[in-house]
Amino acid sequence: MKQFEVPAFYRSPLLSKIKAQRKLADPRKKDFSPTTLQIGKFTFLIARHFGFCYGVENAIERSYKALQENPGKRIFLLSQMIHNPAVNADLTSNGIQFLQDTHGKQLIAFDTLTPNDIVLIPAFGTTLEIEQQLTNLGLDIQTYNTTCPFVEKVWNRSEKLGETQHTIIIHGKHDHEETRATFSHAVANGPALIVKDMKEAQILGAYILGQKSATDLLGFFAGKMSEGFEPTRDLSKIGVVNQTTMLASETQAITDYLRSCYIQLHGEANIKTYMADTRDTLCYATNDNQAATLGLLEQAADLAIVVGGYNSSNTSHLVELLEQKFPTYYIKDASEIQENGLHHFDYQHKEMKLTERFLPDHDPLQIVLTSGASCPDSIVEEVMMKILSTQYTQTELESLLSSLA
């Protein structure tokens, strides 16, 4: 796989060494058990896969290339490059400006742009409508287009589904940048409908099985389906794709459930007539990170720390998985570990919380540690060091770390 040029300050010498050792020992990625790293009284159970994925490294490399190749020019990002505050803050500190926020709200009007400006499309991609707006202004949006190749793979599969008259069911969050982009590309090729989770998929399934009316279906999915959606016609055959940061296991469960509905109606022998096989669209990095998180769930630990941006979809799903077993704390970086306790994000209630004594009062301590696909390894290492500093002086810590060399 391609090696990207990512600024050194995003890397962690310690974690890079661990990743290299695991890759050498398990090149085919069959072992999803965590790496055990003992430092003093702490044992960190580090996920087999975590941190920057292919699409994120590609986006970061292209962003810094744009800065290096265009001195003196105005450089804009359509919206956040990725959902990590440290990465976005660094880009803005280098002069890059955001045109929109993550919800599509305009921060800088498009009509203030000129053909001499540089506009970067983020890793999530963007809608066909926005692409056209920017192109009409004479802007080159391809040279520094950082759309993730795996997102584009979903778009290409959606196009093929449209060509074969399949309606495209998108498993995603309808207000997420990636899903907005995927929906735009999908509806250019055929009818589309967005389902957020299994609960919403079951509402769709109830209509397919004749248990809900078209009126009920259209009312529930208002704003989440293509214009002129006609259930009788548009649900005759379907294909399921996803927002690449959703739980791959949930996408598969939704696909299997909808498949069972069509089997119930038409029989298993005829299922290929009604449902396309779209398993090849699931993102490898999301699969790997989630499989590694399931490997963490097989361990015994006192707590789990998940590091990443609070608006990061893939990171929030890691939290949801780990919460099933461990007291789990979702933090953006080491600054959340303070003298009065741990400041962490409650994803379910969308609010910050303070836990004063987050470390159990016993020895030894086992801590599960992972991060989202948009989180730099350097931030994860800083979190480790901050946790260690709650129990050890700088001199003691240097001595402990020297033994790892």
C-alpha positions in Angstrom: 0.0 0.0 0.0 1.2 3.5 -0.8 3.2 5.4 1.8 2.1 9.0 2.3 4.2 12.0 3.2 2.5 13.1 6.5 4.2 15.8 8.7 6.4 14.2 11.3 4.6 16.0 14.1 1.6 13.7 13.5 3.7 10.6 14.1 4.6 8.9 17.3 8.0 7.1 17.4 6.7 4.7 20.1 3.4 3.8 18.4 5.0 3.7 14.9 7.4 1.1 16.3 4.5 -0.9 17.7 2.6 -0.7 14.4 5.7 -1.8 12.4 6.3 -4.8 14.7 2.7 -5.9 14.4 2.7 -5.5 10.6 5.9 -7.5 10.3 4.5 -10.3 12.6 1.1 -10.3 11.0 1.3 -9.0 7.4 -2.1 -10.6 6.4 -3.9 -9.0 9.3 -5.3 -12.2 10.8 -4.6 -11.4 14.4 -6.8 -8.7 15.9 -5.7 -9.1 19.5 -4.2 -5.9 21.1 -0.6 -5.1 21.7 0.3 -5.2 25.4 2.5 -2.4 26.6 3.6 -2.4 30.2 4.9 0.8 31.7 5.3 0.8 35.5 2.0 0.0 37.2 0.1 0.6 33.9 -0.6 -2.0 31.2 -1.9 -0.4 28.0 -3.9 -2.7 25.7 -3.4 -0.9 22.4 -5.8 -1.8 19.5 -4.2 -3.8 16.7 -5.5 -1.1 14.3 -6.1 2.5 15.1 -5.4 6.0 13.9 -4.9 7.4 10.4 -6.3 5.4 7.6 -5.4 5.5 3.9 -8.0 8.1 3.1 -7.0 10.4 5.9 -3.3 10.2 5.1 -4.1 10.9 1.4 -6.1 14.0 2.4 -3.4 15.3 4.7 -0.6 14.8 2.1 -2.6 16.6 -0.6 -3.4 19.5 1.8 0.2 20.2 2.7 1.2 19.7 -0.9 -1.3 22.5 -1.8 0.3 24.8 0.8 3.8 24.0 -0.5 3.0 24.5 -4.2 1.0 27.7 -3.9 2.8 30.2 -1.8 1.0 33.5 -1.6 -2.3 32.2 -3.0 -5.5 32.0 -1.0 -6.2 28.4 -0.1 -9.7 27.2 1.0 -11.1 24.0 2.3 -14.7 23.3 1.4 -15.3 22.2 5.0 -13.3 20.3 7.7 -10.6 18.2 6.1 -11.4 15.4 8.5 -13.1 15.3 11.9 -10.2 16.0 14.1 -9.7 19.4 15.7 -5.9 19.3 15.9 -5.5 18.5 12.2 -8.0 21.2 11.2 -6.4 23.8 13.6 -3.0 23.1 12.1 -4.3 23.6 8.6 -6.0 26.9 9.5 -2.8 28.0 11.3 -1.1 27.6 8.0 -3.6 30.0 6.3 -6.2 27.6 5.0 -9.8 28.9 5.4 -13.0 27.0 5.6 -15.8 27.8 3.2 -18.5 25.9 5.1 -19.0 24.2 8.5 -19.6 20.5 8.9 -23.4 21.0 8.5 -23.0 22.9 5.2 -23.6 26.4 6.6 -21.7 28.9 4.5 -18.9 30.7 6.3 -17.4 32.4 3.2 -19.5 33.1 0.2 -18.6 31.2 -3.0 -19.0 34.3 -5.1 -16.0 35.9 -3.3 -13.7 33.3 -4.8 -11.7 33.8 -8.0 -10.1 31.4 -10.4 -6.7 32.1 -8.9 -7.8 30.7 -5.5 -7.2 27.1 -4.5 -10.1 25.0 -3.2 -9.6 21.6 -1.5 -12.4 19.1 -1.5 -12.3 17.2 1.9 -11.9 13.5 2.4 -15.7 13.1 2.7 -16.2 14.4 -0.8 -18.9 16.8 -1.7 -22.2 17.0 -3.6 -22.5 17.3 -7.4 -24.3 20.6 -6.9 -21.4 22.2 -5.0 -18.9 20.7 -7.5 -20.8 22.4 -10.3 -21.0 25.8 -8.4 -17.2 25.8 -7.9 -16.5 24.8 -11.5 -18.8 27.5 -12.8 -16.6 30.0 -10.9 -13.6 28.8 -12.9 -12.0 27.0 -10.0 -9.9 23.9 -10.4 -11.3 21.4 -7.8 -9.5 18.3 -9.1 -5.8 19.0 -8.5 -6.2 19.0 -4.7 -9.4 16.9 -4.4 -8.8 14.8 -1.3 -11.9 12.7 -1.5 -11.2 9.3 0.0 -10.9 6.6 -2.7 -13.1 4.3 -0.7 -15.9 7.0 -0.7 -15.5 7.2 -4.4 -15.8 3.4 -4.6 -19.2 3.7 -3.0 -20.2 6.4 -5.5 -19.0 4.2 -8.4 -21.0 1.3 -7.1 -24.1 3.5 -6.7 -23.7 4.5 -10.3 -23.7 0.8 -11.4 -26.8 0.2 -9.2 -28.6 3.0 -10.9 -27.7 1.6 -14.3 -29.3 -1.7 -13.4 -32.5 0.1 -12.0 -31.7 -0.8 -8.4 -32.8 1.8 -5.8 -29.8 2.8 -3.6 -30.3 2.4 0.1 -27.6 4.4 1.9 -26.8 3.3 5.5 -25.6 6.6 7.0 -26.4 9.8 8.9 -28.4 12.0 6.6 -26.8 15.2 7.8 -23.2 13.9 7.7 -21.0 15.5 4.9 -20.1 12.1 3.4 -23.7 10.9 3.3 -24.8 14.2 1.8 -22.2 13.7 -0.9 -23.0 10.0 -1.5 -26.8 10.8 -1.7 -26.1 13.5 -4.3 -24.1 11.1 -6.4 -26.6 8.4 -5.9 -29.7 10.4 -7.0 -27.9 11.4 -10.2 -28.2 7.7 -11.2 -31.5 6.6 -9.7 -33.8 6.7 -6.6 -32.1 6.7 -3.2 -33.1 6.5 0.4 -31.1 6.9 3.6 -31.5 4.7 6.7 -29.6 5.6 9.9 -29.8 2.3 11.8 -31.5 -1.0 12.1 -34.6 0.6 13.6 -35.1 2.7 10.5 -34.3 -0.3 8.3 -37.1 -2.2 10.0 -39.5 0.6 9.1 -38.5 0.2 5.5 -38.8 -3.6 5.9 -42.3 -3.3 7.3 -43.4 -1.5 4.1 -41.7 -4.1 1.9 -43.6 -6.8 3.7 -46.9 -4.9 3.5 -47.1 -4.0 7.2 -46.8 -0.2 6.6 -48.5 2.0 4.0 -46.7 4.1 1.4 -47.9 7.2 3.3 -46.3 6.1 6.5 -43.0 5.3 4.7 -42.9 8.7 2.8 -43.7 10.6 6.0 -41.0 8.9 8.1 -38.3 9.2 5.5 -39.2 12.8 4.4 -36.0 14.6 3.6 -34.1 11.4 3.4 -35.1 10.2 0.0 -34.8 11.3 -3.6 -37.4 13.6 -5.0 -40.5 11.9 -6.4 -39.7 8.7 -4.6 -42.5 6.2 -5.3 -42.3 3.2 -2.9 -44.2 0.6 -5.1 -41.9 1.3 -8.1 -38.7 2.2 -6.3 -38.5 -0.6 -3.8 -39.0 -3.4 -6.4 -35.2 -4.1 -6.2 -32.5 -2.5 -4.1 -28.7 -2.3 -3.3 -27.3 -1.2 0.0 -24.2 1.0 0.3 -22.9 2.9 3.3 -21.3 6.0 4.8 -17.8 4.4 5.2 -17.5 5.5 8.8 -20.6 3.6 10.0 -20.2 0.3 11.8 -19.6 -2.3 9.0 -21.3 -4.9 11.1 -24.4 -2.8 11.3 -24.4 -2.2 7.5 -24.1 -6.0 7.0 -26.9 -6.6 9.5 -29.2 -4.1 7.8 -28.4 -5.7 4.4 -29.1 -9.2 5.8 -32.4 -8.0 7.3 -33.6 -6.4 4.1 -32.5 -9.5 2.2 -34.6 -11.6 4.5 -37.6 -9.4 3.7 -37.3 -10.0 -0.1 -36.7 -13.7 0.5 -39.9 -13.8 2.5 -41.7 -12.3 -0.4 -40.0 -13.9 -3.4 -38.0 -16.9 -2.1 -34.3 -17.3 -1.8 -33.8 -18.7 -5.3 -34.8 -15.4 -6.7 -33.0 -13.1 -4.3 -30.5 -11.8 -6.9 -33.3 -10.4 -8.9 -34.3 -8.1 -6.0 -31.1 -7.4 -4.1 -27.6 -6.6 -5.4 -24.5 -7.9 -3.6 -22.7 -4.8 -2.4 -20.3 -6.3 0.3 -17.3 -5.0 -1.8 -18.1 -1.4 -0.9 -17.4 -1.7 2.9 -14.2 0.3 3.8 -11.2 -1.9 4.8 -10.0 0.6 7.4 -13.4 0.8 9.1 -13.5 -3.0 9.1 -10.0 -3.3 10.5 -10.5 -0.7 13.3 -13.8 -2.2 14.3 -12.4 -5.8 14.2 -9.5 -4.6 16.4 -12.0 -3.0 18.8 -13.8 -6.4 19.0 -10.4 -7.8 19.9 -10.2 -5.4 22.7 -13.6 -6.5 24.0 -12.1 -10.0 24.6 -9.6 -8.6 27.1 -10.0 -7.8 30.8 -9.4 -4.1 31.7 -10.2 -1.4 34.2 -11.3 1.2 31.7 -11.1 2.2 28.0 -9.8 5.5 26.5 -10.9 6.4 23.0 -9.2 9.4 21.4 -10.6 11.4 18.6 -12.7 14.4 17.5 -16.1 14.7 19.1 -17.8 15.0 15.7 -16.0 11.9 14.3 -18.5 9.3 13.2 -16.0 6.4 13.1 -14.6 7.3 16.5 -18.1 7.4 18.1 -18.8 3.9 16.9 -15.6 2.6 18.6 -16.9 4.2 21.8 -20.3 2.5 21.4 -18.6 -0.9 21.0 -16.3 -0.5 24.0 -19.1 0.9 26.3 -20.6 -2.6 26.1 -18.0 -3.9 28.5 -15.7 -1.1 30.0 -16.1 2.3 31.6 -15.2 4.2 28.4 -14.0 7.7 28.2 -14.1 9.6 24.8 -11.5 12.4 24.7 -10.1 14.6 22.0 -6.6 14.9 23.3 -4.4 15.0 26.5 -5.6 18.4 27.5 -8.8 16.7 28.7 -6.8 15.1 31.5 -6.6 17.8 34.2 -5.9 18.2 37.9 -9.6 18.0 38.8 -10.2 14.9 36.7 -11.0 13.7 33.2 -13.1 15.8 30.9 -14.8 13.6 28.4 -17.5 13.6 25.8 -20.8 11.7 26.5 -21.7 10.7 23.0 -25.1 9.4 23.8 -26.2 12.7 25.4 -23.9 15.0 23.3 -22.4 16.7 26.3 -19.1 17.1 28.2 -18.8 15.4 31.5 -16.2 15.4 34.3 -15.1 12.3 36.1 -12.9 13.2 39.1 -11.4 9.8 39.9 -11.3 8.1 36.5 -8.3 5.9 37.4 -9.2 3.0 39.9 -7.2 3.1 43.1 -5.4 -0.2 42.8 -2.3 -1.8 41.2 -1.7 -2.8 38.5 -4.0 -0.9 36.1 -5.1 -2.2 32.7 -6.2 0.4 30.2 -7.7 -0.2 26.8 -6.5 2.4 24.3 -7.5 3.2 20.7 -8.3 6.1 18.5 -10.4 7.1 15.5 -9.2 7.0 11.9 -8.7 10.8 11.8 -6.6 11.0 15.0 -2.8 11.5 14.8 -0.7 8.9 16.6 1.2 11.8 18.3 -2.0 12.7 20.2 -2.5 9.1 21.3 1.0 9.1 22.7 0.5 12.4 24.5 -2.6 10.9 26.1 -0.6 7.9 27.3 2.1 10.2 28.7 -0.4 12.4 30.5 -2.0 9.3 32.1 1.4 8.1 33.3 2.2 11.6 34.6 -0.7 11.3 37.0 1.3 8.7 38.9 5.0 9.3 38.1 7.3 12.3 38.2 9.1 13.3 35.0 12.3 11.7 36.2 10.5 8.5 37.1 8.7 8.5 33.7 11.9 9.0 31.8 13.5 6.0 33.6 10.4 3.8 32.8 10.4 4.8 29.1 14.1 4.3 28.7 13.6 0.6 29.5 11.3 0.3 26.4 14.1 1.4 24.0 
